[in-house]
Amino acid sequence: MNNKERLEWKGLQGKIDKLTKQREILDSKLTKGDGDYEELAKMTEELAAVNDEIENREMRWLELAELFPEETAATR
């Protein structure tokens, strides 16, 4: 693994954490049902996009983790 990949791997967890918090906020708002239909529909679309982004970043994290298992073992 080169330095660029190592930096990407290290930064991914923070981005995943940030997106997870965003998902929790959206999920909470949707659970409360506050807002009109258009607002709820927009939040639902945003939640789907956040979930997709989390999945993509997690997959990339796993791809990079396979390149240097000795470092990823230390973070678990």
N, C-alpha and C positions, 0 to 999 in steps of 0.2 A: 504494500500500500504506500502510495506517495503522500507527501505532506498535504497536498490539496484534498485528497480523500480523507485523511486523518482530521483535518480541520472541519470538513463537511460533516463527518461522523460526530465530532464533538459538539457541533452546533445544532445538529438535528434534535437532540433530546430537549433542548430548551425550546425549540420551535414546536415540538410535539406537546410539551407541557403547556405552552401558551394557547395552542389550539384546543387542548382539552379543557382548559378553563373557559374559553370562549364557548365551547360546546355545552358546558354545564350551565352557563348563563342563559344561552338560548333555550336549552331544555327547560330550565326553570320558568322562563317567561312563557313558553308554550304550555307548560303544565298549568300555570295560573289562568291561561286563556285571556289575558288582558289584551285588549285591542280589538279592532274590527277585523273583518274577514281578510281584507287586503294586507293588513299588518301581519296577521298570523300566517298568511300564505307566503309573504316575503321572508318571515323568520324561518318557516319550514324549508324554503329553498336555500336560505343561508346555512341552516343546520345541515342539510344534505351536502352542501359544498364543503363545509368544515369537516364533516365525516370523511368525505372523499380525500381531502387534503391530509388528514391524519393517517388514513390508510396508506396513501402514497408515500408519505414521509417515513412511516413505520417500515414499509417494505424496503425503502432505500437504506434505512438504518440497518436492517437485517442483512442486506446485500453487502454493505460495508463491513459489518461485524464479522462476516464470514472470511473477510480478507485478513483479519488479524484477531483471531480468537483469544490470544493471550491477553490483549488489552481489554476486550469486552468482558472477559471473565472477572476482571478486577472491578468492574462497575456494577456487577450484580450483587 
